[in-house]
Amino acid sequence: MRLISVHGFNVSDGGKSTIGQLGQKMFRYGHMSLRDVLRFNDNLAEALESSCSFGDIPVGHSNGCAIIARACELSKKFEEVILINPALEKDYKFPPHIKKI
């Protein structure tokens, strides 16, 4: 089990000085515009899911949470997630295999 940090979209250092300090591994995808978020989040979720192992716990901030949520829809690798100021709809429902948010 590892904590995997996933930063928001508007960062210049890949989250290294913020959310990156919380995890044992960093999932970096670089700086993106809002348009890029719409275009690439699904691909980023697939990349996150494939780079993780069963039992890993993703820790996300802002758009990182949206990427984590999509990765949870794609796979049952995660049972627990940590979200900081998530960029998600207030009524978003995680898949039932997520036991702890």
N, C-alpha and C positions, 0 to 999 in steps of 0.2 A: 504494500500500500504506500503510495506516494501522494503528496499534495502537488497538484499541477496548476500553476498560476496562468490565468488567461487575462490579458490586459484589455483596456478599452480601445476605441478606434482612434482617438485623438492624442496619441503619445509620440514623442520624438525619440524616446530611448527604449522602446519596446516594453515599457512597464518596469524596467530594471530598478528604478529608484522608488517605485510605489508598490504595486501588487506583486512584483517579482520578488520582493523580500519575504513574502508569505509562503511561497511554495518551495519544494525541493527540486522541481523542474519547471522551466518556463516554456510556455507555448507562445512563441512570438510570431506575429504576422505583419508587423510594421504599421506605419501611419496610413490611415485610409480616410477618404472623404465619406460623407453620408451616402453618396451615390455608390461608392465602392462597397459599403456595408450591404446595400441591397443586392449588389451583383455577386459578392464573394462569400457571404456568411455561410451559405450551404456548403461550399467547397471547403471552407475553413473548419466547419463542424466535422466533415468527413475526415479531414487531416488530423484533427484533434482526436477523434475516436480511434483512428488507426494507430496513433502514436501512444495510446494509453493501454494499460493492462486492466484486467478485472480487479476491482477493489480500489483502484486509484480514485482520489477525490479531487475533482476540479474546483479551483477557487477562482471566481471571476469578478471583474468589475465592469459595470456598464455594458458595453457591447460584448465583452467577454462572456457575460452571463447569457446573452442571446445565442452566442456560439455554443456554449455549454448546453443550453436547453435543446437546441437542434441536435447536438451529438447524443443527448439522452433519448431523443425520439428515434435515432438511428440504431441504437445499440443498448444492450442490457449490461454493459461493462460497469456502469456506475450505479451505486445504490444511495450515494450521499453526495450532495453538492453544497458549496458555500458561495453565496451570492452577496456582493456588496454593491448597493445602489444599482440594481439590475435594470437594463434597458429592455424590459418586457412589459407586455400589457398587464394591467393590474389583475385581470381575471385569468391569466395564463395558468393552465393546469399541466403539471409535469406528468409524465407517464407513470402508471401505478408501480413500476419496479423501483422508483425513487422513494426510498424509505425516510430520508432525512434531508431537509432543506434548511 
